[in-house]
Amino acid sequence: MSRIRDLRNEELTSAAIRAVHRHGYAQVTMTDIAQEANASAASINYYFGTKEKLMEATMRRLLGLLRRAALERLQGAQGPRARLEALVAANFDDRLFVPAQCSLWVQFWSNAPYSTSLARLHRINRARVQSHLQAELRHLVPGAVETVTATLQAYMDGVWLEAAQSGICDAQATRREAAVVLGRLVV
């Protein structure tokens, strides 16, 4: 029974991503999401209860994808520089850095100050990214860890924002560009 529930949750969160990308976070309705999922709004209510809970589950799914991408890229990364490169590259993973998800990610975070559950997820994600970056940067740029961390986070956020606005998400090219930026920040 839980396997069917997991599959249905994945279908509905995927539909939420597509519907938010198409209609916008503030405008999307449960009906829009249901149509995208080929389901009824009642079925979404059954699984999630509210639009906010569906959005929270959707964001958790994306954060899980980011976490898996980071863990995969960290495997075999030797030394602080390689681990830092892996962490930055994970933020632009092929499974994550696609137009609909870029759009959704930016819209979620811009709505986080107005939603307790999204604000909590934002704080957790921000702290996790900051902690991971700083753990490696301590070995590479002692004395400038906070500045370089803030710069990297602003750079990554900016890339996501630009991708969301332009609809252009070339993950491979973005990872190459991020490596160049990283190389200039961390000599």
N, C-alpha and C positions, 0 to 999 in steps of 0.2 A: 504493500500500500504506500509506504513512504517513497518508493522509487517512482511511482506514478506521480506523486505529489512533487517530487524533485523535478521530474521532466516537465510537468505543467508549469511550475514556478519558472523554470528556464525559458519556456516558450513565452510566458507572460512578461518576464523582464526583457526578453529580446524585443517583444512587441512594444513595450514601453520605450525602449531606446529608439526604435524606428518612429514611433508616434511623436515623441518629444522632438526629435530631429525635424520632423515634418511640420508640426503645429506650434512648437515652442512650449517650454515648461509651464508657463502661466496659463496658456490657452488650452493645452491638451486636456481632454476629458477621459473619463473611464470608458465612455462609448468609443472614442477614437482609438484607445488602446485595445479595446475588445474587437473592434473591426480589424485592426492590424493583426490580431492574434486569431482571427476567425473564431471568435468565442463570444460569449455574452458578458455584459457588464456584471451580471449576477455571479458569473463564475470568478471574475476578478475579485469581487466582494467576498466570495467564499474563501478564496486563498489568502487575501491580503487585508480585507476589511475596509481600507481607505486608500485613496490615491497616495497620500503621504507614506503609508506603509509600503505600498508597491514601489514608490520612488526610492525609499530607503533600501529595500531589498535589491533594487536594480543597482544602486550605488555600491552596496556591499558586494554584489556580484563583480562589478568592475574593479573594486579594490582587491578582491580575491584574484582576479586576473592579473593585476599589477603585481601582487605578491608572488604569484607563481612565476611570472616572467622574471622577476628579480632573483628568485631562488634558482631558476634554471640558468640564468646568466652568471650567477655567482659560482656555480659549480665549476671547478677548474680554474677560477680566477685566482692567480697567485700574486700576492702582494697588494698593498693599499691602492696603488694606481690602477691596477687591473680590476680590483673590486669596485673602485669609484667609477671607472668606465662602464662596468657591468650594470651598476645601479642607475646611471644616467641613461644608458641604452635601454634598460627595461622600461623606462617611461615612454619610450617610443617603439614598443614591441609591435610587430605586425598584427597581432590579435587585438591590440588595444587602440593603436593610433590609426583609426579609420574615421571618415567624416561623421557618421552618425554618433559615434562614441565621443569624438572630440566635441561635437555640438552639445551632447548631453552633459558631458563632464563640466564644461564651462558654465552651462545653465544651472546645473546642480550647485556648483560652488557659489555662483552669484546669488542663488536663493538661500544658501546656508544661513546667513544672518537672520532669516525670517522663519526658520524651521529648526526647532530644538534638535530633532533627530539628525538632520543634515549638518547642523552646526557641530554636533558631537562627532560625526564621522569626519568632518573637515579637520577638526582639531586633532583627532587621532591620526589621520593620514599625514597631516602636516608635521606632527611631532615625530612620526615614524620615519618619514623621508629625511627630516632634519637630523635625527639621531644617526641614521645610517650614513648619511653624507659626512657628518662630523666625525664619526668613528674612523673613517678613512682619511679625511682631510687633516686630522691631528698629526698624522705621520708625514704629510706632504707639505703643509703650509702652516707650521706652528706659528701662533701669534696672529694669524689672519683667518682662523677657522670660521668664525661667525660671519665675517664679511664675505668670504668665498661661498659659504653655504647659502647666505641670503641671495647672492648674485646668481648662483646656480638655480635656486628655487625660482627666482624671478625670471630667469631665462627660460626654464622649462614651462612655467605658467604662460609666459608670453608666446612661446611656440604653440602651445595648445590653443590659446586664444586666437592667434592668427589662423591656425588651421580651421578652427570652428567658424571663423568669419569668412574665410575664403573657400572653404570646402575642399581644400587641397591638402591631402595627408599622404605624403610619400615617406613612409616609415624608414626605409633604407637610406634615402637621401638625408632625412632628418637626423638619423643616428650618426651619419658621417659628419654633418655640420656640427652636431653636439660634441663630437670628439674633437673637432677643431677648436670650438669654444673652450672646451675643457682643457685642451693643450695650452691655450693662451692664459687661462686662469691659474693653472697648476703646472709650473715649469719643472 
